[in-house]
Amino acid sequence: AQKVTQAQTEISVVEKEDVTLDCVYETRDTTYYLFWYKQPPSGELVFLIRRNSFDEQNEISGRYSWNFQKSTSSFNFTITASQVVDSAVYFCALSDTGNQFYFGTGTSLTVIP
Amino acid sequence: DAGVIQSPRHEVTEMGQEVTLRCKPISGHDYLFWYRQTMMRGLELLIYFNNNVPIDDSGMPEDRFSAKMPNASFSTLKIQPSEPRDSAVYFCASSLGGPRGPQHFGDGTRLSIL
């Protein structure tokens, strides 16, 4: 069963637009961790954020913000005022008990100048 | 601080040959992970180690794949014999605290099996 679902395969936005990347996860555990990673065209994977299941506070880091809602099992990522450098594939991931780690299939974001 | 270092960056070899991928984790990290990325299957966790001991190798596709971590600063992923379907980008990552900790990835090895 798919543990992490990123339904948006590809998204294109014009520079300066806001964009939200969706992530829905599935777990029966009460303790788990959620992550977002960025993979720019150069190919490396860059850690962006980790959130544990007991902390539902939204987080903002510059133009990036994350909305964690346990009621809907979602951990969405919003980029405000997008820039061309934001063009990348973004992965949502889950770690639950059993120390397993699951990546979503990724959302490819293209920001058009 | 140096990040995770993988070598080689690119490898092209013929079917049937042995392939060895190398990884040096971040100093002090106690977990090391090997992933494979393909268009068809996305990112797959192959195996991970804790303090040099393999913890979970359920993602290793076949007996042709093996991984070792002889010490805290070095790991190898070996494919013998290699097949064209093994062509992928292989990533190594390390972390403190296991799958629950942020993982830091190397630049990957792009493997092409002809």
Interface residues (C-beta under 8 A of the other chain):
Chain A: Y33 F35 Y37 G43 E44 L45 V46 F47 R50 F91 S95 N99 Q100 F101 F103 G104 T105 G106
Chain B: F33 G42 L43 L45 Y48 I55 D56 V89 F91 A93 G98 P99 R100 G101 P102 Q103 H104 F105 G106 D107 G108
